[in-house]
Amino acid sequence: MKDPGNSAAVGRAPELAPEADEFVNRKLIRPSLPLPRRSESSGERPLTSSEQRVPKRANGVEQTHAEAFYFQKQMASRTPMVVVLKDGEEVRGWIDWYDRNCIKINRGGQPAVLIYKQSIRYMFKAGENNNGKR
């Protein structure tokens, strides 16, 4: 038989009173917030958590893609165009290529020109010019 006096005692350490300088673990209490109120008379189900979130800011301007449609139509038919720049200069040719920021005008025997859209005052089909310019 074993000697009961030799065995190591396993048990709880004596609890000491916390000192004023020690950190005391406290439970975080989160207040319950009221759910957004909806009209109860409609009989609709309550909003889910994803529906309660504020939607991201939508783009204020809706895209009609009218510019892209116009450019595609003129490119396909190689319509002779006149592009009037903000400084008054006119560039004649057909639209060969375009993107969000610029258009490429092919001018037949002359070198093609890449024009930034921000520098264009307006453009029109070459045959629609009523004031006699050619």
Secondary structure, DSSP 4 states (H G I P E B T S, - for coil): ---TTTSPP--PPPP-PPPTTS-------PPPPPPPP--GGG-PPPPPHHHHSPPPPPPSSPP--HHHHHHHHHHHHT--EEEEETTS-EEEEEEEEE-SSEEEEEETTEEEEEEEGGGEEEEEEGGG--SS--
